[in-house]
Amino acid sequence: MIEFFETLNWTTVFQIILVDVLLGGDNAVVIALACRNLPPERRMQGILWGTAGAIALRVVLIAFALTLLVLPYVKVIGGLLLLWIGIKLMTPQDEHSDIKGSNTLMAAIKTIIVADFVMSLDNVVAIAGAAQRAHSDHQVVLVIFGLLVSVPIIIWGSTVLLKLIDRFPLIVTFGAGLLGWIAAGMMITDLAVIEHFGKPGSNIALAIEVGGALFVVLVGYWITSRKAASVDAKREAA
């Protein structure tokens, strides 16, 4: 054990923790948005279980990060999935009195894990790259350690965001737009997209990312208005 700490590359440890801290904000947004419709007593359960599942999935994903990201269309598929998640989080959920809280909790947990999986496609490369600078015997341990350090940061950020969302519902719109921004940025860096269209300049990339954010927000508002109109029509018919 003493030898392990003596040979540990603490610069790598710091780099992995820094990456986790910088990426924790996006994860906190997703977790907060996914748990915002849960009853107050179930929110912490959703945050804890969703975070645990997301961290476990990321450990597995890091092992295959370099292989995954060199494949064409992986980021395109991930970006499309993230767009769908952003739109879904903006639209109101159907309220059914016969749905048990456990089902709602599981839906929130699944949303957190799927979103984290998609958003991790870019992130795990940085973590895996930092870990590769260390001794081969330490790489997996370093990755797990860095991810565990990020857990309290993500959980704290999620709980704060949930309280803010209760007071300022507009945060949901900004959060969904952020997912659209990230999704667009992922897709334009896909190998297949770069091969066919070339690498976009910084201004074009920014415009595409803004377009992704606006797409999610506008489609989300459109679906929400359609649902509201449908509910009003059913009430008038009744």
HELIX and SHEET records of a PDB file:
HELIX    1   1 ILE A    2  GLU A    6  1                                   5    
HELIX    2   2 TRP A   10  CYS A   35  1                                  26    
HELIX    3   3 PRO A   40  ALA A   63  1                                  24    
HELIX    4   4 ALA A   65  LEU A   69  1                                   5    
HELIX    5   5 VAL A   74  MET A   90  1                                  17    
HELIX    6   6 GLY A  101  ALA A  131  1                                  31    
HELIX    7   7 GLN A  139  ARG A  167  1                                  29    
HELIX    8   8 LEU A  170  MET A  187  1                                  18    
HELIX    9   9 LEU A  191  PHE A  197  1                                   7    
HELIX   10  10 SER A  202  ALA A  237  1                                  36    
END                                                                             
